[in-house]
Amino acid sequence: MTSKGWRRVLSSVAAAVFAASAIVMLAQPAQALTPPKANGEETVTATVKFSGSRDYGMKRIIPQGLGGGGGSESQKAVFELADGATLANVIIGKPGADGVHCLGTCTLRNVWWEDVGEDAATFKGTSASQTMTIDGGGALSASDKVFQHNGPGTMIIRNFAAQGIGKLYRACGDCSNNPQNRHVRVENVRIEMSAKNVVSINVNYGDTARLSKVTLVGDSGKKVSICDKYNGVKKGDGSSKKVGTGADGKNCIYSASDVIYK
């Protein structure tokens, strides 16, 4: 299908789903080349911190003074979600700063990043039972990571699309709170080139990655690594070191049929 065809299909689907409910639930990952049309804009000059649920109705949020975008470190978050919070139906515009910070269990539903800054979203918190769920949405132009996992717990990434990224997910390799046990599930995700890696985990901490229905578009040479394995370190003790890649049934859990090339 041509890019114009994709736009027509996605526009029709998005309009029908949004009309049916204020919360958009995407059954299939949207095509990352065409984020939804913004329903108005709002500029924010400080991190938006909240608990509970917040639905922006597909408004574009423009960060100002929170960071210059790109992959530079120490940028400020656009949104900070308290434990148990949900952020829905919002487009984070350029510059993306440090995206979304989750301080515990949280849900990001149909959140779009037009130009990822430091990271699209970072999972913090301290509980081993906490879960961060990204359901629907998409991200463009992440020079390094889309999702960063610093705290313990489980991150679920499903029905998501990305284009022009370094890696989709990274379990922190050198955080000050290491060692931590981190888990990720990637389900029904579409990644359009360019990209280098889908997920990276720390096997010496017992991390696991479970992947299913991962579609890679434009990687005919199969150069994108699916699951990279590292030995993580505590901050100040050097750098994490890559020790392997690929499915092993223990830490990187997926089969060849779980990865689709188009």
Secondary structure, 3 states (H helix, E strand, C coil): CCHHHHHHHHHHHHHHHHHHCCCCCCCCCCCCCCCCCCCCEEEECCCEEECCEEEEEEEEEEECCCCCCCCCCCCCCCEEECCCEEEEEEEECCCCCCCEEECCCEEEEEEEECCCCCCCEEECCCCCCCEEEEECCEEEEEEEEEEEECCCEEEEEEEEEEEEEEEEEEECCCCCCCCCCEEEEEEEEEEECCCCEEEEEEHHHCCEEEEEEEEEECCCCCCCEEEEEEECCCCCCCCCEEEEECCCCCCEECCHHHEEEC
